[in-house]
Amino acid sequence: MQRRALLVAAAGLLLSVSVGVSKAAPKEGKMGGVRWHGRIVRVNKDEMTMDVRKGTIPKTIHFDSSTQFVKNAGKKTEPIDMSTLKEGDDVICIGTSDEKGDFRATTVQLQPGR
């Protein structure tokens, strides 16, 4: 009986850990690739990165000259210059994640202010 209770407790712990990890991982986006939605904590133009925090979890987003920066314009999006992004902005990043976990953005969408 004790052994069964121990196995059930271990299984529950394993499940809760795996669920917690999956919440921190970037989600599969509707347009393909992975998606990360959060607030900009810092932008480093020299290294072409930005740190975006989702709740308490930060993620470094890498961008390059091919990354599209857009904002909502009604039901469409319109291009913006990367320099308009600042700390505290709400963004959705779409891109790819490599085997090391580096997130490379193909699109960064500025969300309307709240």
C-alpha atoms as an extended CHARMM CRD file, in Angstrom:
* protein
*
       114  EXT
         1         1  MET       CA              0.0000000000        0.0000000000        0.0000000000  PROA      1               0.0000000000
         2         2  GLN       CA              2.8320000000        2.4050000000        0.8890000000  PROA      2               0.0000000000
         3         3  ARG       CA              4.6410000000        1.4880000000       -2.3090000000  PROA      3               0.0000000000
         4         4  ARG       CA              1.5590000000        2.2820000000       -4.4040000000  PROA      4               0.0000000000
         5         5  ALA       CA              1.0910000000        5.6220000000       -2.6320000000  PROA      5               0.0000000000
         6         6  LEU       CA              4.7500000000        6.4440000000       -3.2610000000  PROA      6               0.0000000000
         7         7  LEU       CA              4.3990000000        5.6090000000       -6.9720000000  PROA      7               0.0000000000
         8         8  VAL       CA              1.2640000000        7.7410000000       -7.2960000000  PROA      8               0.0000000000
         9         9  ALA       CA              2.9840000000       10.6600000000       -5.5410000000  PROA      9               0.0000000000
        10        10  ALA       CA              6.0700000000       10.3160000000       -7.7680000000  PROA      10              0.0000000000
        11        11  ALA       CA              3.9110000000       10.2300000000      -10.9050000000  PROA      11              0.0000000000
        12        12  GLY       CA              2.0270000000       13.3310000000       -9.7620000000  PROA      12              0.0000000000
        13        13  LEU       CA              5.2770000000       15.1790000000       -9.0920000000  PROA      13              0.0000000000
        14        14  LEU       CA              6.6660000000       14.2150000000      -12.4960000000  PROA      14              0.0000000000
        15        15  LEU       CA              3.4800000000       15.3770000000      -14.2230000000  PROA      15              0.0000000000
        16        16  SER       CA              3.4310000000       18.7150000000      -12.3910000000  PROA      16              0.0000000000
        17        17  VAL       CA              7.0760000000       19.3750000000      -13.2800000000  PROA      17              0.0000000000
        18        18  SER       CA              6.5040000000       18.5840000000      -16.9670000000  PROA      18              0.0000000000
        19        19  VAL       CA              3.4160000000       20.8320000000      -17.0920000000  PROA      19              0.0000000000
        20        20  GLY       CA              5.3770000000       23.6780000000      -15.4790000000  PROA      20              0.0000000000
        21        21  VAL       CA              8.1720000000       23.3460000000      -18.0280000000  PROA      21              0.0000000000
        22        22  SER       CA              5.7670000000       23.3270000000      -20.9680000000  PROA      22              0.0000000000
        23        23  LYS       CA              4.2140000000       26.6120000000      -19.8310000000  PROA      23              0.0000000000
        24        24  ALA       CA              7.6200000000       28.2860000000      -20.0130000000  PROA      24              0.0000000000
        25        25  ALA       CA              8.4130000000       26.9760000000      -23.4880000000  PROA      25              0.0000000000
        26        26  PRO       CA              7.4970000000       29.0370000000      -26.5450000000  PROA      26              0.0000000000
        27        27  LYS       CA              4.1790000000       27.9990000000      -28.0960000000  PROA      27              0.0000000000
        28        28  GLU       CA              3.6180000000       26.8610000000      -31.6610000000  PROA      28              0.0000000000
        29        29  GLY       CA              2.2940000000       29.8950000000      -33.5620000000  PROA      29              0.0000000000
        30        30  LYS       CA             -0.7210000000       29.9620000000      -35.8960000000  PROA      30              0.0000000000
        31        31  MET       CA              1.4860000000       31.1870000000      -38.7360000000  PROA      31              0.0000000000
        32        32  GLY       CA              4.0490000000       28.4440000000      -38.1720000000  PROA      32              0.0000000000
        33        33  GLY       CA              7.1390000000       28.5940000000      -36.0300000000  PROA      33              0.0000000000
        34        34  VAL       CA              7.1370000000       29.2900000000      -32.3100000000  PROA      34              0.0000000000
        35        35  ARG       CA              5.4720000000       32.1790000000      -30.5180000000  PROA      35              0.0000000000
        36        36  TRP       CA              6.4870000000       34.1970000000      -27.4340000000  PROA      36              0.0000000000
        37        37  HSD       CA              4.1900000000       36.9240000000      -26.0580000000  PROA      37              0.0000000000
        38        38  GLY       CA              5.3280000000       39.2980000000      -23.3460000000  PROA      38              0.0000000000
        39        39  ARG       CA              6.7090000000       42.7050000000      -22.3910000000  PROA      39              0.0000000000
        40        40  ILE       CA             10.0750000000       44.0330000000      -23.4880000000  PROA      40              0.0000000000
        41        41  VAL       CA             12.5010000000       44.2670000000      -20.5830000000  PROA      41              0.0000000000
        42        42  ARG       CA             15.5150000000       45.4920000000      -22.5700000000  PROA      42              0.0000000000
        43        43  VAL       CA             16.6060000000       46.0200000000      -26.1590000000  PROA      43              0.0000000000
        44        44  ASN       CA             20.2510000000       45.6160000000      -27.1920000000  PROA      44              0.0000000000
        45        45  LYS       CA             20.5900000000       46.9050000000      -30.7620000000  PROA      45              0.0000000000
        46        46  ASP       CA             24.3500000000       46.1920000000      -30.8750000000  PROA      46              0.0000000000
        47        47  GLU       CA             23.8340000000       42.4750000000      -30.1590000000  PROA      47              0.0000000000
        48        48  MET       CA             20.5000000000       42.4470000000      -32.0320000000  PROA      48              0.0000000000
        49        49  THR       CA             18.5980000000       40.9580000000      -29.0900000000  PROA      49              0.0000000000
        50        50  MET       CA             15.7110000000       41.8890000000      -26.8640000000  PROA      50              0.0000000000
        51        51  ASP       CA             14.6600000000       40.3520000000      -23.5810000000  PROA      51              0.0000000000
        52        52  VAL       CA             10.9200000000       39.7130000000      -23.4440000000  PROA      52              0.0000000000
        53        53  ARG       CA              9.3240000000       38.6610000000      -20.1630000000  PROA      53              0.0000000000
        54        54  LYS       CA              6.1710000000       36.5350000000      -20.0400000000  PROA      54              0.0000000000
        55        55  GLY       CA              4.9870000000       36.7570000000      -16.4240000000  PROA      55              0.0000000000
        56        56  THR       CA              8.1850000000       36.0860000000      -14.4920000000  PROA      56              0.0000000000
        57        57  ILE       CA              9.9460000000       34.1620000000      -17.2870000000  PROA      57              0.0000000000
        58        58  PRO       CA             12.3900000000       36.1240000000      -19.4770000000  PROA      58              0.0000000000
        59        59  LYS       CA             13.3700000000       35.0060000000      -22.9770000000  PROA      59              0.0000000000
        60        60  THR       CA             16.1200000000       36.4630000000      -25.1520000000  PROA      60              0.0000000000
        61        61  ILE       CA             14.8100000000       37.0940000000      -28.6560000000  PROA      61              0.0000000000
        62        62  HSD       CA             17.4100000000       37.3620000000      -31.4400000000  PROA      62              0.0000000000
        63        63  PHE       CA             16.5850000000       39.4260000000      -34.5230000000  PROA      63              0.0000000000
        64        64  ASP       CA             18.4020000000       40.3630000000      -37.7200000000  PROA      64              0.0000000000
        65        65  SER       CA             17.9410000000       42.4300000000      -40.8630000000  PROA      65              0.0000000000
        66        66  SER       CA             15.3090000000       39.9930000000      -42.1670000000  PROA      66              0.0000000000
        67        67  THR       CA             13.0890000000       40.2730000000      -39.0560000000  PROA      67              0.0000000000
        68        68  GLN       CA              9.8340000000       42.0820000000      -39.7860000000  PROA      68              0.0000000000
        69        69  PHE       CA              8.6560000000       44.5810000000      -37.1600000000  PROA      69              0.0000000000
        70        70  VAL       CA              4.9430000000       45.3600000000      -37.4180000000  PROA      70              0.0000000000
        71        71  LYS       CA              2.0480000000       46.8380000000      -35.4440000000  PROA      71              0.0000000000
        72        72  ASN       CA             -1.7000000000       46.3140000000      -35.5630000000  PROA      72              0.0000000000
        73        73  ALA       CA             -3.5840000000       48.6680000000      -37.8710000000  PROA      73              0.0000000000
        74        74  GLY       CA             -7.1990000000       47.5940000000      -37.5460000000  PROA      74              0.0000000000
        75        75  LYS       CA             -7.4940000000       44.0850000000      -38.9600000000  PROA      75              0.0000000000
        76        76  LYS       CA             -4.1720000000       44.4090000000      -40.7740000000  PROA      76              0.0000000000
        77        77  THR       CA             -0.5890000000       45.0460000000      -39.7480000000  PROA      77              0.0000000000
        78        78  GLU       CA              1.7470000000       47.7710000000      -40.9290000000  PROA      78              0.0000000000
        79        79  PRO       CA              5.5530000000       47.8650000000      -40.8200000000  PROA      79              0.0000000000
        80        80  ILE       CA              7.3090000000       49.8580000000      -38.1100000000  PROA      80              0.0000000000
        81        81  ASP       CA             10.9430000000       50.6550000000      -37.4800000000  PROA      81              0.0000000000
        82        82  MET       CA             12.6450000000       48.5190000000      -34.8530000000  PROA      82              0.0000000000
        83        83  SER       CA             13.7960000000       51.6910000000      -33.0880000000  PROA      83              0.0000000000
        84        84  THR       CA             10.1920000000       52.4590000000      -32.0630000000  PROA      84              0.0000000000
        85        85  LEU       CA             10.2060000000       49.4830000000      -29.6620000000  PROA      85              0.0000000000
        86        86  LYS       CA             10.9790000000       50.3280000000      -26.0390000000  PROA      86              0.0000000000
        87        87  GLU       CA             11.0080000000       48.7950000000      -22.5820000000  PROA      87              0.0000000000
        88        88  GLY       CA              7.5130000000       47.9370000000      -21.3820000000  PROA      88              0.0000000000
        89        89  ASP       CA              6.0380000000       47.4310000000      -24.8780000000  PROA      89              0.0000000000
        90        90  ASP       CA              3.7760000000       44.3910000000      -25.2950000000  PROA      90              0.0000000000
        91        91  VAL       CA              4.9990000000       42.2630000000      -28.2210000000  PROA      91              0.0000000000
        92        92  ILE       CA              4.3100000000       38.9340000000      -29.8870000000  PROA      92              0.0000000000
        93        93  CYS       CA              7.4220000000       37.3140000000      -31.3560000000  PROA      93              0.0000000000
        94        94  ILE       CA              7.1210000000       34.6370000000      -34.0550000000  PROA      94              0.0000000000
        95        95  GLY       CA             10.1680000000       32.6860000000      -35.1340000000  PROA      95              0.0000000000
        96        96  THR       CA             12.1730000000       29.5320000000      -34.6370000000  PROA      96              0.0000000000
        97        97  SER       CA             13.9340000000       27.9630000000      -31.6870000000  PROA      97              0.0000000000
        98        98  ASP       CA             17.1440000000       26.0270000000      -32.3070000000  PROA      98              0.0000000000
        99        99  GLU       CA             18.5380000000       23.0260000000      -30.4370000000  PROA      99              0.0000000000
       100       100  LYS       CA             20.2290000000       25.3310000000      -27.8950000000  PROA      100             0.0000000000
       101       101  GLY       CA             16.9080000000       27.0690000000      -27.2050000000  PROA      101             0.0000000000
       102       102  ASP       CA             17.8690000000       30.3460000000      -28.9250000000  PROA      102             0.0000000000
       103       103  PHE       CA             14.7740000000       32.1180000000      -30.2550000000  PROA      103             0.0000000000
       104       104  ARG       CA             15.2730000000       33.7370000000      -33.6830000000  PROA      104             0.0000000000
       105       105  ALA       CA             12.4350000000       36.1070000000      -34.5540000000  PROA      105             0.0000000000
       106       106  THR       CA             11.0660000000       36.3240000000      -38.0760000000  PROA      106             0.0000000000
       107       107  THR       CA              8.2900000000       38.7130000000      -36.9770000000  PROA      107             0.0000000000
       108       108  VAL       CA              7.8850000000       40.9680000000      -33.9410000000  PROA      108             0.0000000000
       109       109  GLN       CA              4.3960000000       42.4430000000      -33.6120000000  PROA      109             0.0000000000
       110       110  LEU       CA              3.8400000000       45.4460000000      -31.3360000000  PROA      110             0.0000000000
       111       111  GLN       CA              0.5170000000       45.1190000000      -29.5270000000  PROA      111             0.0000000000
       112       112  PRO       CA             -1.7820000000       48.0890000000      -28.8000000000  PROA      112             0.0000000000
       113       113  GLY       CA             -1.0050000000       49.8490000000      -25.4950000000  PROA      113             0.0000000000
       114       114  ARG       CA             -3.0300000000       48.8340000000      -22.4520000000  PROA      114             0.0000000000
